[in-house]
């Protein structure tokens, strides 16, 4: 297949890339745009390590062809939420609660949690567990991840997450 030009809006910036239309968004982000926070885990959309927000919804970038996300959608990667020097409050909650061991799943977990909080700013513990159920953590840090999200809800928005 021949390469084609695509325009993407990622983390508030416009990018033009020339890639094959069936190229997974994950590889365009990592290889062409050098945004390496989204990780390649399973390649079939099961693990969630490659999750990004597309118009506020957590999506698996390994399964989305770049041709299907170049029509003006707003794509946000982990890099678009905060930086090492200026973590977002949710990223800080993950750090404060040691919600990671190796850190491989952490970007996808934070993206998925962000999507949850965008649609439900005060989720219950069960709603948090249900939302995060589709992201895999090989280190088994699930309790700390849930506690980080609960802490964010309580500290940032005055919720209870019970």
GUVO-25669 format. One line per 4 residues: number of its first residue (from 1); their letters; for each residue x, y, z of N, C-alpha, C. Coordinates in Angstrom, 3 decimals. Example, Ala and Ser with C-alpha at 12.3 -4.5 7.8 and 13.67 -1.06 7.14 Angstrom:
<nodes>
1 = as = 13.190,-5.690,7.800,12.300,-4.500,7.800,13.200,-3.300,7.800 | 12.850,-2.250,7.080,13.670,-1.060,7.140,12.900,0.030,7.870
</nodes>
This chain:
<nodes>
1 = xxxx = 0.840,-1.172,0.000,0.000,0.000,0.000,0.892,1.244,0.000 | 0.490,2.239,-0.730,1.284,3.464,-0.840,1.046,4.378,0.353 | 2.080,5.105,0.711,1.957,6.066,1.802,1.078,7.224,1.370 | 0.334,7.741,2.355,-0.546,8.875,2.122,-0.314,9.910,3.216
5 = xxxx = -0.692,11.131,2.946,-0.562,12.210,3.926,-1.799,12.240,4.822 | -1.561,12.378,6.116,-2.639,12.479,7.098,-2.334,13.614,8.056 | -3.394,14.289,8.481,-3.275,15.340,9.497,-3.858,14.803,10.793 | -3.103,14.953,11.861,-3.552,14.489,13.177,-3.465,15.638,14.164
9 = xxxx = -4.413,15.686,15.084,-4.352,16.650,16.186,-4.053,15.841,17.441 | -2.818,15.976,17.932,-2.355,15.191,19.071,-1.861,16.139,20.159 | -2.407,15.986,21.343,-2.006,16.812,22.492,-2.084,18.298,22.180 | -3.110,18.667,21.407,-3.346,20.069,21.087,-2.512,20.629,19.949
13 = xxxx = -1.675,19.795,19.348,-0.832,20.251,18.240,-1.236,19.532,16.955 | -1.085,20.220,15.844,-1.378,19.621,14.544,-0.109,19.008,13.970 | -0.238,17.796,13.466,0.882,17.080,12.857,0.459,16.584,11.483 | 1.392,16.590,10.560,1.198,15.987,9.250,2.181,14.831,9.133
17 = xxxx = 1.657,13.681,8.771,2.495,12.496,8.608,2.195,11.868,7.258 | 3.168,11.147,6.760,2.970,10.411,5.518,3.259,8.949,5.819 | 2.180,8.169,5.900,2.272,6.761,6.272,1.235,5.967,5.483 | 1.328,4.670,5.570,0.307,3.828,4.950,-0.993,3.969,5.729
21 = xxxx = -2.136,3.994,5.046,-3.418,4.234,5.713,-3.771,3.205,6.790 | -3.263,1.993,6.631,-3.589,0.960,7.623,-2.571,0.882,8.764 | -1.643,1.840,8.804,-0.650,1.893,9.879,-1.374,2.116,11.206 | -1.099,1.292,12.226,-1.721,1.525,13.524,-1.301,2.873,14.105
25 = xxxx = -2.258,3.550,14.715,-1.987,4.842,15.338,-0.831,4.742,16.319 | -0.721,3.649,17.052,0.362,3.476,18.025,1.720,3.708,17.389 | 1.945,3.123,16.222,3.262,3.242,15.595,3.494,4.631,15.039 | 2.445,5.299,14.599,2.595,6.677,14.143,2.971,7.560,15.330
29 = xxxx = 2.293,7.368,16.451,2.619,8.148,17.651,4.062,7.904,18.078 | 4.451,6.649,18.172,5.775,6.299,18.692,6.895,6.598,17.688 | 6.721,6.156,16.458,7.809,6.240,15.484,7.878,7.584,14.764 | 6.739,8.103,14.365,6.743,9.336,13.583,6.712,10.589,14.456
33 = xxxx = 5.912,10.555,15.524,5.774,11.739,16.374,6.663,11.682,17.616 | 7.326,10.555,17.830,8.252,10.368,18.974,7.559,10.527,20.325 | 6.276,10.196,20.377,5.516,10.180,21.626,5.479,8.732,22.101 | 6.422,8.379,22.936,6.640,6.966,23.280,5.966,6.536,24.584
37 = xxxx = 5.123,7.372,25.151,4.443,7.002,26.392,3.495,5.847,26.225 | 2.772,5.798,25.123,1.884,4.667,24.834,2.756,3.483,24.476 | 2.478,2.355,25.098,3.338,1.175,24.940,2.698,0.114,24.064 | 3.530,-0.676,23.395,3.058,-1.857,22.676,3.070,-3.017,23.651
41 = xxxx = 1.902,-3.559,23.893,1.799,-4.703,24.798,1.423,-5.960,24.036 | 0.155,-6.061,23.691,-0.334,-7.286,23.056,-0.525,-7.146,21.549 | -0.790,-5.945,21.076,-1.011,-5.725,19.652,-2.399,-6.079,19.162 | -3.274,-6.522,20.060,-4.629,-6.904,19.657,-5.710,-6.227,20.508
45 = xxxx = -5.348,-5.199,21.261,-6.327,-4.421,22.002,-6.809,-5.008,23.310 | -6.073,-5.945,23.855,-6.516,-6.583,25.101,-5.906,-5.944,26.339 | -4.638,-5.594,26.309,-3.936,-5.220,27.544,-4.119,-3.765,27.955 | -4.318,-2.854,27.020,-4.533,-1.450,27.346,-3.280,-0.609,27.472
49 = xxxx = -2.100,-1.185,27.283,-0.858,-0.420,27.421,-0.745,0.691,26.386 | -1.436,0.550,25.278,-1.348,1.528,24.190,-2.478,2.553,24.217 | -3.255,2.587,25.271,-4.444,3.442,25.318,-4.121,4.922,25.154 | -4.969,5.581,24.388,-4.942,7.035,24.206,-6.386,7.511,24.292
53 = xxxx = -6.559,8.797,24.510,-7.896,9.378,24.454,-8.147,9.867,23.039 | -9.277,9.505,22.485,-9.719,10.054,21.207,-11.077,10.675,21.472 | -11.115,11.988,21.392,-12.317,12.744,21.736,-12.843,12.350,23.112 | -11.925,12.170,24.060,-12.284,11.906,25.447,-12.583,10.463,25.799
57 = xxxx = -12.489,9.578,24.826,-12.771,8.157,25.049,-11.464,7.375,24.974 | -11.227,6.500,25.946,-10.021,5.667,25.917,-10.146,4.655,24.785 | -9.133,4.642,23.925,-9.118,3.729,22.783,-7.761,3.053,22.706 | -7.718,1.860,22.161,-6.480,1.084,21.997,-5.819,1.480,20.685
61 = xxxx = -4.717,2.194,20.773,-4.084,2.733,19.566,-3.429,1.670,18.702 | -3.220,0.470,19.239,-2.641,-0.599,18.421,-3.648,-1.152,17.419 | -4.931,-0.886,17.640,-5.991,-1.445,16.789,-6.682,-0.406,15.916 | -6.225,0.827,15.977,-6.861,1.895,15.210,-5.937,2.299,14.073
65 = xxxx = -6.425,2.205,12.863,-5.633,2.622,11.715,-5.589,4.143,11.654 | -4.447,4.673,11.294,-4.280,6.126,11.258,-5.312,6.777,10.339 | -5.725,6.104,9.294,-6.722,6.655,8.377,-8.059,6.883,9.072 | -8.308,6.172,10.158,-9.577,6.301,10.878,-9.539,7.325,12.002
69 = xxxx = -8.437,8.021,12.153,-8.370,9.019,13.238,-7.759,10.321,12.754 | -7.915,10.612,11.494,-7.334,11.843,10.959,-8.406,12.818,10.483 | -9.630,12.638,10.955,-10.713,13.523,10.533,-11.009,14.588,11.587 | -9.991,15.089,12.248,-10.172,16.163,13.211,-10.385,15.717,14.648
73 = xxxx = -10.347,14.411,14.896,-10.490,13.961,16.277,-9.342,14.500,17.117 | -9.629,14.719,18.380,-8.617,15.182,19.313,-8.020,13.967,20.008 | -6.739,13.726,19.755,-6.022,12.594,20.333,-5.166,13.116,21.479 | -5.245,12.463,22.626,-4.420,12.840,23.773,-3.668,11.601,24.234
77 = xxxx = -2.360,11.730,24.324,-1.512,10.663,24.852,-1.141,11.009,26.290 | -0.448,10.120,26.952,-0.008,10.386,28.319,0.834,11.661,28.376 | 1.585,11.941,27.321,2.412,13.154,27.280,1.546,14.416,27.291 | 0.306,14.302,26.830,-0.592,15.446,26.797,-1.275,15.736,28.119
81 = xxxx = -1.135,14.836,29.075,-1.768,15.040,30.386,-0.857,15.755,31.375 | 0.433,15.560,31.256,1.378,16.175,32.177,2.798,15.818,31.784 | 3.743,16.466,32.445,5.151,16.205,32.178,5.833,15.771,33.475 | 7.060,15.316,33.374,7.804,14.949,34.584,7.939,16.131,35.527
85 = xxxx = 8.063,17.319,34.959,8.202,18.530,35.767,6.866,19.039,36.279 | 5.782,18.668,35.623,4.464,19.182,35.966,3.422,18.087,35.783 | 3.411,17.135,36.717,2.465,16.026,36.647,1.036,16.531,36.802 | 0.115,15.867,36.113,-1.294,16.163,36.345,-1.653,15.649,37.739
89 = xxxx = -2.737,16.124,38.337,-3.123,15.629,39.656,-3.342,14.112,39.686 | -3.887,13.550,38.623,-4.083,12.097,38.588,-2.739,11.377,38.507 | -1.819,11.873,37.685,-0.483,11.270,37.628,0.192,11.346,38.993 | 0.032,12.473,39.676,0.618,12.626,41.008,0.005,11.624,41.979
93 = xxxx = -1.284,11.388,41.890,-1.936,10.399,42.753,-1.355,9.005,42.502 | -1.070,8.671,41.255,-0.457,7.379,40.942,0.918,7.279,41.596 | 1.687,8.354,41.543,3.015,8.359,42.175,2.866,8.247,43.687 | 1.991,9.047,44.260,1.821,9.068,45.716,1.364,7.727,46.279
97 = xxxx = 0.631,6.956,45.485,0.107,5.669,45.943,0.893,4.488,45.375 | 2.065,4.760,44.820,2.907,3.724,44.210,2.047,2.788,43.360 | 1.288,3.395,42.454,0.348,2.645,41.625,1.029,2.051,40.396 | 2.234,1.591,40.581,2.988,0.983,39.493,4.177,0.255,40.096
101 = xxxx = 4.672,-0.707,39.414,5.961,-1.318,39.773,6.916,-1.038,38.624 | 6.731,-1.742,37.524,7.621,-1.510,36.384,7.226,-0.263,35.604 | 5.962,0.151,35.688,5.494,1.357,35.009,5.031,1.149,33.585 | 5.129,-0.055,33.060,4.776,-0.307,31.669,3.297,-0.030,31.403
105 = xxxx = 2.438,-0.454,32.309,0.993,-0.282,32.117,0.502,1.093,32.526 | 1.310,1.832,33.266,0.861,3.069,33.906,0.275,4.091,32.929 | 0.894,4.374,31.782,0.278,5.344,30.873,-1.134,4.932,30.447 | -1.316,3.676,30.106,-2.642,3.202,29.711,-3.634,3.244,30.858
109 = xxxx = -3.166,2.939,32.062,-4.032,3.002,33.240,-4.490,4.436,33.480 | -3.569,5.391,33.392,-3.912,6.789,33.628,-4.853,7.308,32.538 | -4.625,6.920,31.304,-5.517,7.318,30.214,-6.915,6.753,30.452 | -7.010,5.478,30.818,-8.313,4.856,31.070,-9.007,5.512,32.254
113 = xxxx = -8.257,5.799,33.313,-8.835,6.474,34.477,-9.301,7.879,34.104 | -8.544,8.576,33.272,-8.935,9.908,32.822,-10.253,9.853,32.064 | -10.391,8.870,31.174,-11.638,8.714,30.422,-12.810,8.449,31.375 | -12.583,7.610,32.378,-13.623,7.346,33.377,-14.036,8.642,34.053
117 = xxxx = -13.057,9.418,34.509,-13.346,10.640,35.260,-13.971,11.727,34.391 | -13.717,11.701,33.102,-14.366,12.654,32.194,-15.858,12.365,32.077 | -16.214,11.088,32.067,-17.634,10.741,31.938,-18.330,10.591,33.284 | -17.555,10.398,34.355,-18.130,10.214,35.686,-17.153,10.775,36.713
121 = xxxx = -17.287,12.036,37.076,-16.312,12.675,37.966,-16.290,12.129,39.390 | -17.308,11.380,39.782,-17.365,10.861,41.145,-17.737,9.376,41.123 | -16.860,8.544,40.551,-17.204,7.118,40.455,-17.100,6.417,41.803 | -17.903,5.388,41.955,-17.796,4.531,43.139,-16.589,3.614,42.971
125 = xxxx = -16.201,2.951,44.030,-15.093,1.990,43.952,-15.403,0.908,42.921 | -16.628,0.425,42.920,-17.001,-0.614,41.947,-16.934,-0.093,40.519 | -17.324,1.167,40.310,-17.241,1.746,38.967,-15.784,1.905,38.534 | -14.917,2.255,39.472,-13.483,2.347,39.162,-12.952,0.972,38.772
129 = xxxx = -13.271,-0.027,39.569,-12.801,-1.386,39.286,-13.304,-1.843,37.927 | -14.573,-1.611,37.660,-15.155,-2.024,36.379,-14.463,-1.327,35.205 | -14.225,-0.021,35.325,-13.586,0.730,34.239,-12.153,0.268,34.006 | -11.451,-0.045,35.080,-10.040,-0.420,34.968,-9.852,-1.898,34.643
133 = xxxx = -10.920,-2.645,34.665,-10.865,-4.093,34.464,-10.290,-4.492,33.109 | -10.318,-3.596,32.150,-9.860,-3.930,30.803,-8.421,-3.512,30.538 | -7.722,-3.109,31.574,-6.294,-2.818,31.472,-5.543,-3.828,32.323 | -4.497,-4.396,31.766,-3.731,-5.414,32.478,-2.464,-4.823,33.091
137 = xxxx = -2.188,-5.243,34.311,-0.954,-4.863,34.998,-0.198,-6.156,35.291 | 0.920,-6.329,34.657,1.691,-7.555,34.832,2.296,-7.667,36.231 | 2.463,-6.534,36.907,3.042,-6.545,38.257,1.987,-6.741,39.334 | 0.721,-6.617,38.992,-0.343,-6.824,39.963,-0.559,-5.657,40.910
141 = xxxx = -0.384,-4.439,40.432,-0.534,-3.247,41.276,-1.967,-2.731,41.329 | -2.927,-3.592,41.085,-4.316,-3.168,40.949,-4.849,-2.416,42.166 | -4.572,-2.895,43.365,-5.083,-2.233,44.568,-4.544,-0.809,44.651 | -3.267,-0.625,44.400,-2.679,0.717,44.460,-3.254,1.625,43.371
145 = xxxx = -3.535,1.057,42.209,-4.130,1.832,41.119,-5.518,2.298,41.523 | -6.309,1.409,42.066,-7.662,1.761,42.516,-7.588,2.827,43.614 | -6.674,2.643,44.559,-6.527,3.623,45.652,-6.068,4.984,45.131 | -5.223,4.998,44.117,-4.776,6.271,43.534,-5.960,7.010,42.923
149 = xxxx = -6.797,6.297,42.206,-7.958,6.933,41.577,-8.942,7.405,42.644 | -9.173,6.575,43.648,-10.054,6.980,44.751,-9.517,8.230,45.444 | -8.228,8.279,45.671,-7.601,9.432,46.310,-7.789,10.682,45.459 | -7.592,10.550,44.159,-7.795,11.681,43.254,-9.229,12.193,43.368
153 = xxxx = -10.190,11.276,43.318,-11.601,11.666,43.398,-11.859,12.423,44.696 | -11.343,11.885,45.793,-11.565,12.509,47.100,-10.858,13.860,47.195 | -9.580,13.903,46.835,-8.778,15.113,47.012,-9.132,16.218,46.014 | -9.386,15.845,44.783,-9.584,16.851,43.742,-11.027,17.304,43.624
157 = xxxx = -11.948,16.386,43.835,-13.319,16.706,43.508,-14.254,16.526,44.691 | -13.696,16.176,45.854,-14.518,16.043,47.045,-15.437,14.844,47.050 | -15.188,13.910,46.142,-16.025,12.714,46.080,-15.642,11.712,47.138 | -16.350,10.617,47.154,-16.103,9.599,48.170,-15.545,8.322,47.592
161 = xx = -15.885,7.983,46.360,-15.427,6.748,45.699,-15.661,5.544,46.595 | -16.851,5.445,47.121,-17.178,4.301,47.992,-17.951,3.264,47.241
</nodes>
